[in-house]
Amino acid sequence: MKKIFNLFDFSQKVDYKIEILAGLTVALALIPEAVAFAMIAGLSPLTGIYAAFVMCLVTSILGGRPGMISGATGAVAVVIVALAVSHGPEYVFATVILAGLIQILAGVLRLGKLIRLVPHSVIFGFVNGLAIIIFMSQLDQFKTVNEAGELVWMTGQNLYILLGLVLLTMLIIWGLPKLTKVFPSSLAAILVVFGIVAFLGIDTKTVGDIASIQGGFPPFHIPMVPFTWETIALIFPYAAIMAGVGLIESLLTLNILDEITETRGRGNKECVAQGSGNILSGLFSGMGGCAMLGQSLINVSSGARARLSGIVAAVMLLIFVMFAADIIELLPMAALTGLMIMVAVGTFEWASLRTFRRMPKSDVLVMVLVTFVTVILHNLALAVLVGVIISALVFAWDNAKRIRARKHIDDKGVKHYEIYGPLFFGSVAAFNEKFDVLGDPDEVVIDFSESRVVDMSGIEALNKLTERYMKQGKKLHLRHLSRDCRQLLQNADEIIEVNILEDPTYKVVVDR
């Protein structure tokens, strides 16, 4: 039994009151999001709610980051909408299961550590873009359908009532923690606004106006699709993109919560948990999902630090659907809108704006570009990928310019080249320009004690350089190269001076 508790991290000290109240707040915040994302994907509202229940429960128990909340997300909805429209929900369920298998494979292969390659400027852009998306999605609550069936902005009394309730919600969330932290401010704001609307009989938009959430326990069934190679060929691209998007968003959310809580999550364990959640989501009529930064921040800001809050959120979400749908559908959307706007304000990295003048221009460009792609395309995976590629190219360009060669001729007439900086594909051209093969004396020494040969392009550059000196009948010595470099050079025995105590031991990146 002790091993089981250690496995699920239940051994840590838990404040049950805070965890339960935080979980209840998250459950209320999950409902409109799950319904909205399911409708974006062209699926029934319950498909999103079932996905939120399964994902939240499984990842809360098995995940690598206690306190992180998963559910149906817009990033996943955008990926599967075309498949849902063209082939129906059964193919979506099959895709979700396949995506889960891919995510588990990523965790088993320990690919979660690749998130370390994401620069801080990309994380800033991702967070800011997500904050803007959360805020913009709340603006739909200020719209209504006119007599012609068109969606238009509210006016008059309806607008003033909604705006007033939203501002009241935001005021409570902002002000209550300054007075007391005994009760989560988010839940208090929802209950206060709900009470005011119910007591005064205010006519305003409610959860039930979006869609009915009445349902039963998620039904289990195997997706009704042909088990053929044609089916796999159809769903695999969607599943691969969904798996990638889900892991990127989940691992970035994990890193952000690590910074907030000053603890460290386990990325590979989270990959396996996300995959397990998606497999069960597909088997229990859910659209799948991934970590949700907004709901995770609600949970953490409410004081939750353990797994119990996520479990409570999942269980309460199911209870709402099965037994309390009539009450939950009366919740004013103004309260949930105000809550999510405060989440957007808290999510945005305002500090990133103050560092514009102090950050390198390349980092500012990456941050703005990632934010732009996230907001315009709603494609988080593409935004992060673009940011990482640009950051990598900028890094390679900067390092390519850093290679230097200090030259001198000793009293024996031997010319020495002391190389500084990494020798890799980006610096090969600058490296070759340092040498005067025709004008050099008959004996030349190239010293790499302050340099590193990084990749196969660097090895090829050395091979061609040695050939050029040999054609001129000149003697070349290479000093302070690693054993790996010596093995890869064609004429190693003739030109390399081995210094056992001084030579480095780094490895050259090669494609083998």
C-alpha positions in Angstrom: 0.0 0.0 0.0 2.9 2.4 0.8 4.3 1.8 -2.7 1.0 2.8 -4.2 0.8 6.0 -2.2 4.4 6.8 -3.3 3.6 6.1 -6.9 0.7 8.5 -6.9 2.5 11.1 -4.7 -0.3 10.9 -2.1 2.3 10.9 0.7 2.7 14.7 0.6 0.9 16.8 3.1 -2.5 17.8 1.8 -4.8 20.6 3.0 -8.1 18.9 2.3 -10.3 21.9 2.6 -8.3 24.0 0.1 -8.0 21.0 -2.3 -11.7 20.3 -2.3 -12.8 23.9 -2.7 -10.2 24.4 -5.5 -11.4 21.3 -7.2 -15.0 22.6 -7.0 -14.0 25.9 -8.6 -12.1 24.2 -11.4 -15.1 21.9 -12.1 -17.4 24.9 -12.6 -14.8 26.6 -14.9 -14.4 23.4 -16.9 -18.0 23.2 -18.0 -18.3 26.1 -20.4 -14.9 25.5 -21.9 -15.6 21.8 -22.5 -18.9 22.6 -24.2 -17.5 25.4 -26.3 -14.5 23.3 -27.5 -16.8 20.3 -28.4 -19.0 22.6 -30.5 -15.9 24.1 -32.2 -14.9 20.5 -33.1 -18.4 19.8 -34.5 -19.2 17.4 -31.7 -22.0 17.2 -29.1 -21.4 19.1 -25.8 -21.3 15.9 -23.8 -18.4 14.7 -25.9 -16.3 17.6 -24.5 -17.5 17.2 -20.9 -16.8 13.4 -21.0 -13.3 14.2 -22.3 -12.8 16.8 -19.5 -13.9 14.3 -16.9 -11.7 11.4 -18.1 -8.6 13.6 -18.9 -8.8 15.4 -15.6 -9.2 12.3 -13.5 -6.5 10.2 -15.2 -3.9 12.9 -15.4 -4.6 14.0 -11.8 -3.9 10.4 -10.6 -1.1 9.4 -12.9 0.4 12.7 -14.1 3.8 14.2 -13.4 2.6 17.5 -12.1 0.3 17.6 -9.1 -2.2 20.4 -9.4 -2.2 20.6 -13.2 -5.6 20.3 -14.8 -6.3 18.6 -18.1 -9.4 18.6 -20.2 -10.9 19.2 -23.6 -8.9 22.1 -25.2 -9.3 24.4 -28.2 -5.9 23.3 -29.6 -7.2 19.7 -29.9 -10.6 20.8 -31.2 -9.0 22.7 -34.1 -7.0 19.6 -35.1 -10.0 17.2 -35.2 -12.7 19.5 -36.6 -12.1 18.6 -40.2 -12.1 14.8 -39.4 -15.3 15.2 -37.3 -17.1 17.0 -40.1 -16.0 14.7 -42.9 -16.1 11.3 -41.1 -18.1 11.7 -37.9 -17.4 11.2 -34.2 -16.4 7.5 -34.4 -13.3 8.3 -36.4 -12.6 11.1 -33.8 -12.7 8.5 -31.0 -10.3 6.2 -32.9 -8.0 9.1 -33.6 -7.9 10.1 -29.9 -7.0 6.5 -28.9 -4.2 6.4 -31.5 -2.9 9.8 -30.3 -2.8 8.5 -26.8 -0.7 5.5 -27.9 1.7 7.9 -29.6 2.0 10.0 -26.4 2.6 6.9 -24.2 5.4 5.9 -26.7 6.9 9.4 -26.3 6.9 9.0 -22.5 8.4 5.6 -22.7 11.2 6.8 -25.0 11.7 9.7 -22.5 11.1 12.4 -25.1 9.6 14.7 -22.5 13.1 16.1 -21.9 13.0 17.7 -25.3 10.9 20.5 -23.8 14.3 21.8 -22.5 15.0 22.9 -26.1 12.2 25.4 -25.9 13.7 28.9 -25.2 12.3 31.2 -22.6 11.3 33.7 -25.3 9.1 31.0 -26.9 7.5 30.2 -23.5 6.8 34.0 -23.1 5.2 34.1 -26.5 3.2 30.9 -25.9 1.8 32.2 -22.6 1.0 35.6 -23.9 -0.7 34.2 -27.0 -2.7 31.8 -24.8 -3.7 34.6 -22.5 -5.0 36.7 -25.5 -6.9 33.7 -26.8 -8.6 33.1 -23.4 -9.5 36.8 -23.2 -10.8 37.0 -26.8 -12.9 33.8 -26.3 -14.7 35.6 -23.5 -15.9 38.4 -25.8 -18.4 36.0 -27.4 -20.4 36.2 -24.2 -21.0 39.9 -25.0 -22.8 39.0 -28.2 -26.3 37.9 -28.9 -28.4 36.6 -31.8 -30.6 39.2 -33.5 -34.0 38.6 -35.2 -32.2 37.8 -38.5 -30.2 35.1 -36.8 -26.9 37.0 -36.9 -24.5 37.3 -34.0 -24.2 40.9 -32.9 -22.8 42.8 -29.9 -25.2 43.4 -27.0 -26.6 46.8 -26.4 -28.7 48.5 -23.8 -29.7 47.0 -20.5 -28.6 43.5 -21.2 -25.0 44.7 -21.9 -24.9 46.8 -18.8 -26.2 43.9 -16.6 -23.7 41.5 -18.0 -20.8 44.0 -17.8 -21.7 44.8 -14.2 -21.8 41.2 -13.1 -18.5 40.5 -14.9 -16.8 43.5 -13.2 -18.2 42.4 -9.8 -16.8 38.9 -10.3 -13.4 40.3 -11.2 -13.5 42.7 -8.2 -14.2 39.8 -5.8 -11.4 37.7 -7.3 -9.0 40.6 -7.0 -10.0 41.9 -3.6 -11.0 38.9 -1.5 -7.4 37.5 -1.2 -6.3 40.9 0.3 -8.8 40.3 3.1 -8.6 36.6 3.7 -7.3 33.5 1.9 -9.5 31.1 3.9 -11.9 30.6 1.0 -10.9 30.6 -2.7 -11.8 34.0 -4.2 -12.8 32.4 -7.5 -15.4 30.2 -6.0 -16.6 33.0 -3.7 -17.1 35.2 -6.8 -19.1 32.6 -8.6 -21.3 31.9 -5.6 -21.9 35.6 -4.9 -22.9 36.4 -8.4 -25.0 33.3 -8.6 -26.8 34.3 -5.4 -27.4 37.9 -6.6 -28.8 36.8 -10.0 -31.1 34.2 -8.3 -32.3 36.4 -5.4 -33.0 39.4 -7.6 -34.3 37.4 -10.6 -31.9 39.1 -13.0 -32.4 38.0 -16.6 -28.9 37.3 -17.9 -27.2 34.6 -20.0 -26.6 31.3 -18.2 -24.7 28.0 -18.9 -28.0 26.5 -20.0 -28.3 29.1 -22.8 -25.1 27.6 -24.4 -26.2 24.0 -24.3 -27.7 21.4 -22.0 -25.2 19.4 -20.0 -27.7 16.8 -18.8 -26.2 13.3 -19.2 -25.2 10.0 -17.6 -22.0 8.2 -17.0 -19.6 8.2 -20.0 -20.7 5.2 -22.1 -17.9 2.8 -23.0 -17.6 1.5 -26.5 -15.0 0.5 -29.1 -15.0 3.1 -31.9 -17.1 1.8 -34.8 -14.6 2.1 -37.6 -13.1 -0.4 -40.0 -9.9 -1.9 -38.6 -8.0 -1.6 -41.9 -4.8 0.1 -43.1 -6.9 2.6 -45.0 -8.4 3.7 -41.6 -5.0 4.0 -40.0 -3.7 6.0 -43.0 -6.6 8.3 -42.7 -6.5 9.0 -38.9 -2.7 8.8 -38.3 -1.9 12.3 -39.5 -4.6 13.8 -37.2 -3.5 11.6 -34.3 0.2 12.6 -34.8 -0.6 16.3 -34.8 -3.0 15.9 -31.9 -0.4 14.0 -29.9 2.3 16.6 -30.6 0.0 19.6 -29.8 -1.2 17.9 -26.6 2.3 17.1 -25.4 3.7 20.6 -26.2 0.9 22.4 -24.5 1.0 20.0 -21.5 4.8 20.1 -21.0 4.9 23.9 -21.4 2.1 24.2 -18.8 4.0 21.8 -16.5 7.1 24.1 -16.8 5.1 27.2 -16.0 3.5 25.6 -12.9 7.0 24.5 -11.9 8.1 28.1 -11.8 5.0 29.2 -9.9 5.1 26.5 -7.3 8.9 26.3 -7.1 8.7 22.5 -7.5 9.7 20.2 -10.3 7.3 18.0 -12.3 8.1 14.9 -14.3 7.7 15.4 -18.0 8.0 11.8 -19.2 5.5 10.7 -16.6 3.1 13.4 -17.8 3.5 12.1 -21.4 2.4 8.7 -20.3 -0.5 10.1 -18.2 -1.7 12.3 -21.1 -1.6 9.3 -23.4 -3.5 7.1 -20.9 -6.1 9.8 -20.5 -6.6 10.1 -24.3 -6.9 6.4 -24.8 -9.6 6.2 -22.1 -11.2 9.3 -23.4 -11.6 7.7 -26.8 -13.0 4.6 -25.2 -15.5 6.6 -23.1 -16.9 8.8 -25.9 -14.6 11.8 -25.3 -12.9 14.1 -27.8 -9.5 13.9 -26.0 -7.5 16.8 -24.7 -4.4 17.9 -22.9 -3.3 20.2 -20.1 -5.3 23.5 -19.7 -3.2 26.4 -18.6 -6.2 28.6 -17.6 -7.8 26.0 -15.3 -4.4 24.9 -14.0 -3.8 28.5 -12.9 -7.2 28.7 -11.3 -6.4 25.6 -9.3 -2.9 26.7 -8.2 -4.0 30.3 -7.4 -6.7 28.8 -5.2 -4.0 27.2 -3.1 -4.1 23.6 -4.5 -0.7 21.8 -4.6 -1.7 18.1 -4.6 -3.5 15.6 -6.8 -6.7 15.7 -4.8 -8.0 19.0 -6.3 -7.9 17.5 -9.8 -9.6 14.3 -8.7 -12.3 16.4 -7.0 -12.8 18.5 -10.1 -13.3 15.5 -12.3 -15.7 13.8 -9.9 -17.7 17.0 -9.3 -17.9 17.5 -13.1 -19.5 14.1 -13.5 -21.8 14.7 -10.6 -22.9 18.0 -12.1 -23.7 16.2 -15.4 -25.5 13.3 -13.8 -27.4 14.8 -10.9 -27.2 18.6 -10.8 -27.4 19.7 -14.4 -30.6 21.7 -13.8 -28.8 23.8 -11.1 -25.5 24.2 -13.0 -27.3 25.4 -16.1 -28.6 28.3 -14.0 -25.1 29.6 -13.4 -24.7 33.0 -14.9 -22.1 33.1 -17.6 -21.1 36.5 -16.3 -19.4 34.9 -13.3 -17.5 32.4 -15.4 -16.6 35.1 -17.9 -15.2 37.3 -15.2 -13.2 34.4 -13.8 -11.7 33.5 -17.2 -10.8 37.2 -17.9 -8.9 37.3 -14.6 -7.2 34.1 -15.6 -6.2 35.8 -18.9 -4.8 38.8 -17.0 -2.9 36.6 -14.6 -1.6 34.4 -17.4 -0.1 37.2 -19.5 3.6 37.7 -18.8 3.5 41.5 -18.2 7.1 41.4 -17.2 8.0 40.4 -20.8 6.8 43.9 -22.0 9.2 45.6 -19.6 12.1 43.7 -20.8 11.7 44.6 -24.5 14.6 47.1 -24.4 16.8 44.8 -22.4 16.2 41.6 -24.3 18.1 40.7 -27.5 16.2 41.8 -30.6 16.1 38.2 -31.8 14.4 37.1 -28.6 11.9 39.9 -28.9 11.2 38.9 -32.5 10.7 35.2 -31.4 8.4 36.2 -28.6 6.2 38.4 -30.7 6.1 35.9 -33.6 5.1 33.0 -31.3 2.3 35.2 -29.8 1.1 36.2 -33.3 1.0 32.6 -34.6 -0.7 31.4 -31.5 -3.4 34.1 -31.7 -4.0 34.1 -35.4 -3.8 30.4 -36.2 -4.7 29.0 -32.8 -2.0 26.4 -33.6 0.2 26.1 -30.5 2.4 23.4 -31.8 3.2 25.4 -35.0 3.8 28.5 -32.9 6.3 26.7 -30.6 8.0 24.9 -33.5 8.5 28.2 -35.4 9.9 29.8 -32.3 12.3 27.0 -31.6 13.5 26.9 -35.2 14.1 30.6 -35.4 15.9 30.6 -32.0 18.1 27.7 -33.2 19.0 29.5 -36.4 19.8 32.7 -34.5 21.9 30.7 -32.1 23.8 29.0 -34.9 24.3 32.4 -36.7 25.7 34.0 -33.6 28.1 31.1 -32.9 29.1 31.0 -36.5 30.5 34.5 -36.2 32.4 33.7 -33.0 35.1 31.5 -34.5 38.5 33.2 -34.4 42.1 32.2 -35.2 45.1 33.7 -33.4 48.2 33.4 -35.6 51.9 33.5 -34.8 55.2 32.0 -36.1 57.6 30.6 -33.5 61.4 30.9 -33.5 61.6 27.6 -35.6 59.6 29.0 -38.4 56.5 27.0 -37.6 53.2 28.8 -38.0 50.6 28.3 -35.3 46.8 28.8 -35.6 45.1 28.9 -32.2 41.3 28.4 -32.9 38.6 29.9 -30.7 34.9 29.1 -30.9 32.9 26.1 -32.1 33.6 24.5 -35.5 30.2 23.4 -37.0 28.2 23.7 -40.1 27.5 27.4 -39.6 31.2 28.4 -39.0 32.9 26.2 -41.6 33.1 29.0 -44.2 34.6 31.5 -41.7 37.0 28.7 -40.5 38.3 28.1 -44.0 38.9 31.8 -44.6 41.4 31.9 -41.7 44.1 29.8 -43.5 46.6 30.9 -46.1 47.7 27.5 -47.5 49.8 28.8 -50.3 51.6 31.5 -48.2 52.1 29.4 -45.0 55.5 27.9 -44.2 56.3 24.2 -44.7 55.1 23.3 -41.2 51.8 24.4 -39.6 50.2 23.7 -36.3 46.5 24.1 -35.7 45.6 24.1 -32.0 42.0 23.3 -30.9 42.5 23.6 -27.1 40.0 26.6 -27.1 37.7 25.1 -29.7 35.3 22.2 -30.3 34.5 20.3 -33.4 30.7 20.0 -33.1 29.4 18.0 -36.1 30.3 16.1 -39.2 30.5 19.4 -41.2 33.4 20.4 -39.0 35.1 17.0 -39.5 34.7 17.4 -43.3 36.2 20.9 -43.1 39.3 19.5 -41.4 39.6 16.7 -43.9 39.5 19.1 -46.8 42.0 21.5 -45.1 44.5 18.7 -44.5 44.2 17.6 -48.1 45.0 21.2 -49.2 48.1 21.3 -47.1 49.2 17.9 -48.3 48.8 18.8 -51.9 51.3 21.7 -51.3 53.7 19.3 -49.7 53.4 20.9 -46.3 53.4 19.3 -42.9 50.3 19.8 -40.8 49.8 19.1 -37.1 46.4 19.1 -35.3 46.5 19.4 -31.6 44.0 18.9 -28.8 41.3 17.0 -30.7 39.0 14.6 -28.9 39.3 10.8 -29.5 36.0 11.0 -31.4 37.5 13.5 -33.8 40.7 11.5 -34.3 38.6 8.4 -35.3 36.6 10.4 -37.8 39.5 12.1 -39.6 40.8 10.3 -42.6 44.5 11.0 -42.2 44.5 11.0 -38.4 47.7 9.0 -37.8 49.7 11.3 -40.0 48.7 14.7 -38.8 47.3 14.5 -35.3 49.4 15.0 -32.2 48.0 13.1 -29.3 48.2 14.7 -25.9 46.7 12.1 -23.6 46.5 14.4 -20.5 45.3 17.4 -22.4 43.0 16.3 -25.2 39.2 16.8 -24.6 36.7 13.9 -24.5 33.6 15.5 -26.2 31.7 13.7 -28.8 31.0 14.9 -32.4 27.4 14.8 -33.5 27.2 12.5 -36.6 24.4 10.8 -38.4 25.1 7.1 -38.0 
